[in-house]
Structure formats: C-alpha cells, structure tokens
Amino acid sequence: MKVLVVGGGGREHTIIKKIKENPKVTEVFAVPGNGGIARDATCVAIDAKDIEGIKKFAAEVKIDYAIVAPDDPLVLGCVDALEGIGIPCFGPRANAAIIEGSKVFSKNLMKKYNIPTAAYETFDDMDAALAYLQTAPIPTVIKADGLALGKGVVIAQTLKEAEDAVVSMMKDKKFGASGDHIVIEEFLTGPEVSVLSFTDGNVVVPMVSSMDHKRAGDNDTGLNTGGMGTVAPNPFYTPEIAEECMEKIFLPTIQAMKEEGRVFKGCLYFGLMLTEDGPKVIEYNCRFGDPETQVVLPLLESDLLDIMMAVTEERLADVEINFAQKSACCVIMASKGYPESYEKGFEITIPDELWDKVYVAGAKLEDGKLLTNGGRVLGVTETSHTLAEAVHKAYKDVEKIHFDNEYYRKDIGRRALNGLQSIC
C-alpha cells in the first residue's frame, strides 16, 4: 500500500512514523517532507500548497491513500482534488476546513448553534474596529480571520496594544489577506486544554488531552509561537469536564457542520478554556495540532492508519481506539530568535538511539548532513508512567542533541505538574 503524506513538519514526521507500524504499508511519500522525514519516507520537492502538483504526482505514482495534514492545503481543497481522481484521503474537504480557515465563520457557527465560546464582534473595517475598542473591556483578544501559522492572535493587555494589533493586521497586512477581517473577543481566563479528535462526521472519538506551551519564553513570556512543547494528558481535563465537552461542544459541533452541509471528516482540534462558567471553545483547527500530535500519537496503542481509513469510510463507530495509560512530554528545540528572525544552516547531531524519540520539523539534508532550516527545528518526546518522569527523560534527551544557535524552554510541563499537585 502506497501512502502519501502532505506536509513537512514535526506533525507529519509523527504521523509517518506511526502509520509505518501498519504491515500493509509498503511505501510512504512525503510532499515536501524535510531532512529528518527523509529517514522514514521518500520526500518529493512539491510545495504543500501546490494542489495541482500534488494531484499529478499522486496519480503518476498510483497512491492508494493520502493523508493531508497541514491547514493550508486542506483549506485550499487538497482533499477535494485527490478524491476527485479516486484517491481516498484522511482530512476534511475545503468546505469543512473553513472551520479553521475563517475565524469569523467558526465564531458565527458557535453563536448560531449555542456552542459555548467567548463573546465577540467581527470587523472588516479598521476604523469601526478601532472605535469599538474605545468601549471594549481590556484585556481583549484580537484575531486575524484567516490562517496565520498559529500566530494571528494577539492578547492585548492595554488599549494601545489592541489598537496596534488591529492596525498591523488590517492596515499593515502583517498576515496578508488573513487580516482583511478580524475578530475582537472577550478575554477568558482558566486552564487551556487541547483535545484532538477523530471524527467521520457522525461520531467523535476524542484523543488524549494535552497542554501546549505557546509563548517563546519560560514562564509563558515572550511572543506567541507555533508551540514550544506539550504534555499529555492535561491534568485539568477531568472525566467530568470531558463528559461536559462531549455533550455541549464536541457532538454539537459535528452536528452543526452537518446541518450546514459541511460534513467534517478527519481530525478536528478543539482548543478549550476551562472557565468559571464551564469549558468554552477558544479555537477550532481542521487538523492535527503541532506539537500536540507529538505527545498524543506516541500514546496511541491502536493502529493509526486503520483508524484513518475508518474515518474516510465513515465507519469509525466500528473501530476500537485505545491510548496507553501513560504520560508524555515533548520539548521543542528551536533556533534562537524564533518566532522572529533567526539564523539557519547549522549541523544537527542526534545520537542514533534517540531517533525514535525525535520528530523533525525545520531541517534539510545537504551533503549527507542534517542542517537547521526553520524556527522550530525538532521535537523530542518521551513517555512514562508519570508526567514527572516523562518530563525528566525528555530533557535528558534534549541535552544529547546539539546544533549551534539552539534554544528551548526549560519549563515544559511545570504548569501541568503544579496542576497535578493542586488537584491531589
């Protein structure tokens, strides 16, 4: 069975390693992949947003199954294109991927179907947005409507910060057309939880919960990033809260999308805030989160490819899905200066015995050497029977991996461990 994975980051490396456990898989191709993924798949230099190029390659190689992992190709209709030539896919079609592709759409969906979320207003006129801020509660949250690599959200602590965010998105086009429309929403407080879920449009099977660390610096300081590390499960996400989320958020979302004529099949990511008024949706993603994937999938005991194919064929209810009763910690090793400017091209050394714990994101192969080629370079994941031990092991591994200009947070898991102590 020939499998194509669209994408080239740590998320895709994790997915590829996991699907290779299935004995039916004979070949895995990654477009475009990266220097680390090249150890586990044949990388093909086609941009993940080149839908026509991907379609042509998949037809030529006679791909049996495709997994479209990143947000951009999903929103651009990569699944639609591949299915159009008879290749079954894991991932939502474009009309369902809009749940991430447009924050205005997702907020309006939640409002229409009474799915708990922060109060909000939407704007396509900068002056109207700036006028609204004069009476809006501060802190407030400013979100670009479209895709922005996970960085199109500003939590403004002052009126000036809010105004600057609006101007940078709508006038200066910091995120291009993604900032043509914006959402200004209520600032919520409480523990954040990420819940990835498998869904075939009829049933929802949540995966292990996780806790992301978005800020670049220790103690949640600095700029927002695509994620500096994760732990799973999230100690704040209790069985009681999980039940409430299923009843009030997960199933209603799937049903809402179906009623809108936008059946969602694939991985739906729920970004939640556990507020005093109960769990509320901060955001939806139409795909596996990164780096959440790097702690969730290593805990999956069932066969990932079998689950994905069941999603595609709308028979998820017939598949047993089990996760190990363990904890996982992923520490992201990045280039110093990320998420702004950083140097790249430095050689990465990884001991052979650690490769099964490493998921490569921003690296390239050059003359047989693995070189840094991005902001987030790689993730290191360890699992154990306790979170404290998983964190300890992950940092021990990080100490054995080297490249010039490396940077990583030293406090991944600290919030979760403190949460465990307070719960106990």
C-alpha positions as CSV (number, residue, x, y, z in Angstrom):
1,M,0.0,0.0,0.0
2,K,1.5,3.3,-1.1
3,V,0.6,6.2,1.3
4,L,1.1,9.9,0.6
5,V,1.5,12.4,3.5
6,V,1.1,16.1,2.6
7,G,3.2,18.4,4.8
8,G,6.8,18.8,6.0
9,G,6.9,19.4,9.8
10,G,7.1,17.6,13.1
11,R,3.4,16.7,13.0
12,E,3.9,14.9,9.6
13,H,7.0,13.1,10.9
14,T,5.0,11.8,13.8
15,I,2.2,10.6,11.6
16,I,4.6,8.9,9.2
17,K,6.4,7.0,12.0
18,K,3.0,5.9,13.3
19,I,1.5,4.7,10.0
20,K,4.6,2.8,9.2
21,E,3.7,0.4,12.1
22,N,0.9,-0.9,9.8
23,P,2.1,-4.0,7.9
24,K,0.0,-3.1,4.9
25,V,2.2,0.0,4.2
26,T,4.9,-0.7,1.6
27,E,5.9,2.9,0.7
28,V,5.4,6.3,2.2
29,F,5.9,9.5,0.2
30,A,6.0,13.0,1.8
31,V,5.4,16.3,0.0
32,P,7.6,18.2,0.6
33,G,8.8,16.4,3.8
34,N,12.1,17.5,5.3
35,G,15.6,16.3,6.1
36,G,14.5,14.3,9.1
37,I,11.4,12.8,7.5
38,A,13.7,11.5,4.7
39,R,14.8,8.8,7.1
40,D,11.3,7.4,7.2
41,A,9.7,8.3,3.8
42,T,10.6,9.3,0.2
43,C,10.5,13.1,0.2
44,V,9.3,14.8,-3.0
45,A,10.0,18.5,-3.6
46,I,6.4,19.7,-4.2
47,D,5.1,22.5,-2.1
48,A,2.2,21.5,0.2
49,K,0.1,24.3,-1.3
50,D,0.7,23.1,-4.9
51,I,-2.5,21.2,-5.2
52,E,-2.2,20.5,-8.9
53,G,1.4,19.3,-8.5
54,I,0.3,17.0,-5.6
55,K,-2.6,15.6,-7.6
56,K,-0.4,14.9,-10.6
57,F,2.3,13.2,-8.5
58,A,-0.3,11.1,-6.7
59,A,-1.8,9.9,-10.0
60,E,1.6,9.1,-11.5
61,V,2.8,7.1,-8.5
62,K,-0.6,5.4,-8.1
63,I,-1.0,6.4,-4.4
64,D,-3.5,4.2,-2.6
65,Y,-4.2,6.5,0.3
66,A,-3.4,10.1,1.2
67,I,-3.2,12.0,4.5
68,V,-3.4,15.8,4.2
69,A,-2.0,17.1,7.4
70,P,-1.5,21.0,7.3
71,D,-4.1,23.7,7.3
72,D,-3.2,25.5,4.1
73,P,-3.7,22.5,1.7
74,L,-6.9,21.5,3.5
75,V,-8.4,24.9,3.2
76,L,-7.2,25.1,-0.5
77,G,-9.1,21.9,-1.3
78,C,-6.3,19.3,-1.5
79,V,-8.7,16.5,-0.3
80,D,-11.3,17.5,-2.8
81,A,-8.7,17.4,-5.6
82,L,-7.3,13.9,-4.6
83,E,-10.7,12.4,-4.1
84,G,-11.7,13.8,-7.5
85,I,-9.2,11.5,-9.1
86,G,-10.2,8.5,-7.0
87,I,-7.6,8.6,-4.2
88,P,-9.2,8.2,-0.7
89,C,-8.0,10.7,1.9
90,F,-7.8,11.5,5.6
91,G,-8.7,15.1,6.2
92,P,-11.7,17.4,5.7
93,R,-12.8,18.8,2.3
94,A,-12.4,22.6,1.8
95,N,-16.0,23.4,2.7
96,A,-15.4,21.8,6.2
97,A,-11.8,23.0,6.6
98,I,-13.3,26.6,6.7
99,I,-13.9,25.9,10.5
100,E,-10.2,26.8,10.8
101,G,-9.8,28.8,7.6
102,S,-12.2,31.5,8.8
103,K,-12.4,32.5,12.5
104,V,-15.5,34.7,11.5
105,F,-17.2,31.5,10.2
106,S,-16.4,29.5,13.3
107,K,-17.5,32.1,15.7
108,N,-20.7,32.6,13.9
109,L,-21.2,28.8,13.8
110,M,-20.8,28.6,17.6
111,K,-23.2,31.5,18.1
112,K,-25.9,30.0,15.8
113,Y,-25.7,26.6,17.5
114,N,-25.2,27.7,21.1
115,I,-21.7,26.2,21.4
116,P,-20.0,27.9,24.4
117,T,-17.3,30.4,23.4
118,A,-16.1,33.9,24.2
119,A,-18.3,36.9,23.4
120,Y,-17.1,38.6,20.2
121,E,-17.6,41.1,17.4
122,T,-16.3,40.8,13.8
123,F,-15.0,43.7,11.6
124,D,-13.9,44.2,8.0
125,D,-13.4,48.0,8.5
126,M,-10.4,49.2,10.6
127,D,-12.0,52.4,11.7
128,A,-15.0,50.6,13.0
129,A,-12.8,48.1,14.9
130,L,-10.8,51.0,16.5
131,A,-14.0,52.8,17.5
132,Y,-15.3,49.6,19.1
133,L,-12.1,49.2,21.2
134,Q,-12.8,52.5,22.9
135,T,-15.5,50.8,24.9
136,A,-14.4,47.2,24.8
137,P,-13.2,45.5,28.1
138,I,-9.4,45.3,28.4
139,P,-7.6,42.9,28.2
140,T,-9.1,41.8,24.9
141,V,-8.2,39.3,22.2
142,I,-7.6,40.3,18.5
143,K,-7.7,37.5,15.9
144,A,-7.0,37.6,12.2
145,D,-9.8,35.8,10.4
146,G,-7.7,33.6,8.1
147,L,-4.7,31.3,8.5
148,A,-1.6,32.8,10.1
149,L,0.7,29.9,11.1
150,G,-0.8,29.9,14.6
151,K,0.5,33.5,15.2
152,G,-2.6,35.5,14.1
153,V,-3.8,36.0,17.7
154,V,-2.9,38.9,20.0
155,I,-3.8,39.1,23.6
156,A,-3.8,42.9,24.2
157,Q,-3.2,43.9,27.8
158,T,-3.7,47.6,27.1
159,L,-5.8,49.7,24.7
160,K,-2.7,50.7,22.8
161,E,-1.7,47.1,22.3
162,A,-5.2,46.3,21.0
163,E,-5.1,49.3,18.6
164,D,-1.6,48.4,17.4
165,A,-2.8,44.8,16.7
166,V,-5.8,46.0,14.7
167,V,-3.6,48.4,12.6
168,S,-0.9,45.7,12.0
169,M,-3.5,43.2,10.8
170,M,-5.8,45.4,8.8
171,K,-3.7,48.2,7.5
172,D,-0.1,46.9,7.6
173,K,-1.3,43.4,6.4
174,K,1.1,41.6,8.8
175,F,-0.8,38.4,7.9
176,G,-1.7,39.3,4.3
177,A,-5.4,38.8,3.3
178,S,-5.9,36.8,6.6
179,G,-6.2,40.2,8.3
180,D,-8.9,41.7,6.0
181,H,-11.5,40.6,8.5
182,I,-10.8,40.3,12.3
183,V,-12.5,39.1,15.4
184,I,-12.3,41.0,18.7
185,E,-13.4,38.8,21.5
186,E,-13.7,38.6,25.3
187,F,-10.6,37.7,27.2
188,L,-11.2,34.4,29.0
189,T,-9.3,33.0,32.0
190,G,-8.7,29.5,33.1
191,P,-6.5,26.5,32.2
192,E,-6.2,25.8,28.5
193,V,-6.7,22.3,27.1
194,S,-6.1,20.9,23.6
195,V,-8.3,18.0,22.5
196,L,-7.6,16.3,19.2
197,S,-10.5,14.1,18.0
198,F,-11.1,11.6,15.2
199,T,-14.5,12.1,13.5
200,D,-16.2,10.7,10.4
201,G,-18.9,13.3,10.5
202,N,-21.2,11.1,12.6
203,V,-19.3,10.1,15.7
204,V,-16.5,11.8,17.6
205,V,-13.7,10.0,19.4
206,P,-11.5,12.4,21.4
207,M,-7.9,11.5,21.8
208,V,-5.8,12.1,24.9
209,S,-6.0,15.7,26.1
210,S,-2.8,17.8,26.0
211,M,-1.4,21.1,27.2
212,D,0.5,23.3,24.8
213,H,3.1,26.0,25.7
214,K,2.7,28.7,23.1
215,R,4.9,31.5,24.4
216,A,8.5,31.6,23.3
217,G,10.0,32.2,26.8
218,D,10.0,30.4,30.1
219,N,7.1,31.2,32.5
220,D,4.9,31.9,29.4
221,T,6.7,35.1,28.5
222,G,7.6,36.4,25.0
223,L,5.8,36.2,21.7
224,N,3.3,33.6,20.6
225,T,4.8,30.7,18.6
226,G,3.5,27.6,16.8
227,G,4.2,25.8,20.1
228,M,7.3,25.3,22.2
229,G,6.3,22.0,23.8
230,T,3.4,19.9,25.1
231,V,2.5,17.4,27.7
232,A,-0.3,14.8,27.8
233,P,-2.7,14.2,29.4
234,N,-3.7,17.6,30.6
235,P,-4.4,17.3,34.4
236,F,-7.1,19.9,34.4
237,Y,-9.2,18.0,31.9
238,T,-11.1,15.7,34.3
239,P,-13.5,12.9,33.2
240,E,-16.4,15.2,34.3
241,I,-15.2,18.0,32.1
242,A,-14.6,15.6,29.3
243,E,-18.3,14.4,29.5
244,E,-19.5,18.0,29.6
245,C,-17.4,18.9,26.5
246,M,-18.7,15.9,24.6
247,E,-22.3,16.9,25.3
248,K,-22.0,20.7,24.9
249,I,-19.1,21.1,22.4
250,F,-17.9,18.1,20.5
251,L,-21.1,16.5,19.3
252,P,-22.9,19.8,18.8
253,T,-20.0,21.0,16.6
254,I,-20.1,17.9,14.4
255,Q,-23.9,18.1,14.1
256,A,-23.7,21.9,13.3
257,M,-21.3,21.3,10.5
258,K,-23.5,18.5,9.1
259,E,-26.5,20.8,9.2
260,E,-24.6,23.5,7.4
261,G,-23.9,21.0,4.6
262,R,-20.2,20.8,5.6
263,V,-19.7,17.3,6.9
264,F,-16.4,17.2,8.8
265,K,-14.2,14.1,8.3
266,G,-10.7,13.9,9.7
267,C,-9.0,15.3,12.8
268,L,-10.9,18.1,14.5
269,Y,-8.9,20.0,17.1
270,F,-10.7,21.7,20.0
271,G,-8.8,24.5,21.7
272,L,-10.6,24.9,25.0
273,M,-10.5,27.2,28.0
274,L,-11.8,25.9,31.3
275,T,-13.5,29.0,32.7
276,E,-15.5,29.5,35.9
277,D,-18.6,29.3,33.7
278,G,-17.5,25.9,32.2
279,P,-15.5,24.9,29.2
280,K,-15.5,27.2,26.2
281,V,-14.1,27.0,22.7
282,I,-11.1,29.3,22.0
283,E,-10.5,27.9,18.5
284,Y,-11.0,25.0,16.2
285,N,-8.3,23.6,14.0
286,C,-9.2,21.4,11.0
287,R,-6.2,19.1,11.5
288,F,-3.8,17.5,14.0
289,G,-2.2,20.3,16.1
290,D,1.6,20.6,16.2
291,P,3.3,19.9,18.6
292,E,0.2,18.3,20.3
293,T,0.5,15.4,17.8
294,Q,4.0,14.7,19.1
295,V,2.6,13.7,22.6
296,V,-0.8,12.3,21.6
297,L,0.2,9.8,18.9
298,P,3.1,8.2,20.8
299,L,0.4,7.2,23.4
300,L,-1.9,5.7,20.8
301,E,-1.9,1.9,21.1
302,S,-4.4,1.2,18.2
303,D,-3.3,1.3,14.5
304,L,-3.4,4.9,13.2
305,L,-3.8,4.0,9.6
306,D,-6.7,1.7,10.3
307,I,-8.4,4.5,12.3
308,M,-7.8,7.0,9.5
309,M,-9.3,4.7,6.9
310,A,-12.3,4.1,9.1
311,V,-12.8,7.8,9.2
312,T,-12.6,8.1,5.4
313,E,-15.1,5.2,5.0
314,E,-17.5,6.6,7.8
315,R,-17.2,3.5,9.9
316,L,-15.4,5.0,12.9
317,A,-18.0,3.6,15.3
318,D,-16.8,0.1,14.5
319,V,-13.2,0.7,15.4
320,E,-11.7,0.3,18.9
321,I,-9.4,3.1,19.8
322,N,-7.1,2.8,22.8
323,F,-4.4,5.0,24.3
324,A,-1.8,3.9,26.8
325,Q,-2.4,4.9,30.4
326,K,0.8,6.9,30.5
327,S,2.1,10.4,30.3
328,A,4.1,12.1,27.5
329,C,6.2,15.2,27.2
330,C,7.5,16.9,24.1
331,V,10.2,19.6,24.2
332,I,10.7,21.7,21.1
333,M,14.3,22.6,20.1
334,A,14.2,25.8,18.1
335,S,16.5,28.3,16.5
336,K,17.4,31.3,18.8
337,G,15.4,34.3,17.7
338,Y,12.3,32.3,16.7
339,P,9.5,33.3,16.1
340,E,11.1,36.4,14.5
341,S,14.4,36.4,12.8
342,Y,16.9,33.5,13.2
343,E,20.0,32.0,11.5
344,K,19.9,28.6,9.9
345,G,22.2,26.1,8.2
346,F,23.8,24.7,11.4
347,E,24.5,21.0,11.6
348,I,22.3,18.9,13.9
349,T,23.8,15.9,15.8
350,I,21.3,13.3,17.1
351,P,22.5,10.1,18.7
352,D,21.2,7.0,16.8
353,E,19.5,5.6,19.9
354,L,17.3,8.8,20.1
355,W,15.9,8.8,16.6
356,D,12.7,7.0,17.6
357,K,12.0,9.8,20.1
358,V,12.7,12.7,17.6
359,Y,10.3,14.4,15.3
360,V,12.0,16.7,12.8
361,A,10.3,20.0,11.7
362,G,12.7,22.6,10.3
363,A,15.8,20.7,8.9
364,K,17.2,19.9,5.5
365,L,19.7,17.3,4.2
366,E,22.8,18.7,2.5
367,D,25.8,16.6,1.5
368,G,24.7,13.9,3.9
369,K,24.4,16.3,6.8
370,L,21.2,17.4,8.6
371,L,21.1,21.2,8.9
372,T,18.7,23.5,10.7
373,N,16.3,25.1,8.2
374,G,13.5,26.6,10.3
375,G,12.4,28.2,13.5
376,R,11.1,25.1,15.2
377,V,13.8,22.5,14.4
378,L,12.7,19.4,16.1
379,G,10.6,17.9,18.9
380,V,11.9,15.4,21.5
381,T,9.2,13.2,23.1
382,E,9.3,10.8,26.0
383,T,6.6,8.7,27.6
384,S,6.4,7.3,31.1
385,H,4.0,6.1,33.8
386,T,4.3,9.6,35.4
387,L,4.4,13.0,33.9
388,A,7.4,14.0,36.1
389,E,9.4,11.1,34.8
390,A,8.4,11.8,31.1
391,V,9.5,15.4,31.6
392,H,12.8,14.4,33.2
393,K,13.5,11.9,30.4
394,A,12.7,14.4,27.6
395,Y,15.1,17.0,29.0
396,K,17.8,14.3,29.4
397,D,17.4,13.5,25.7
398,V,17.5,17.2,24.7
399,E,20.9,17.5,26.4
400,K,22.3,14.9,24.0
401,I,21.1,16.7,20.8
402,H,23.2,19.6,19.6
403,F,23.2,22.4,17.0
404,D,24.6,25.9,17.0
405,N,22.0,28.6,17.9
406,E,19.7,26.1,19.7
407,Y,17.1,27.3,22.0
408,Y,14.4,25.6,24.1
409,R,12.1,26.4,27.0
410,K,13.3,24.9,30.4
411,D,9.8,24.7,31.9
412,I,7.7,22.5,29.7
413,G,5.4,20.5,31.9
414,R,5.8,22.7,35.0
415,R,2.3,24.1,34.9
416,A,0.8,20.6,34.5
417,L,2.9,19.2,37.4
418,N,1.8,22.1,39.6
419,G,-1.8,21.4,38.5
420,L,-1.4,17.8,39.5
421,Q,-0.2,18.8,42.9
422,S,-3.1,21.2,43.4
423,I,-5.6,18.5,42.2
424,C,-4.1,16.0,44.6
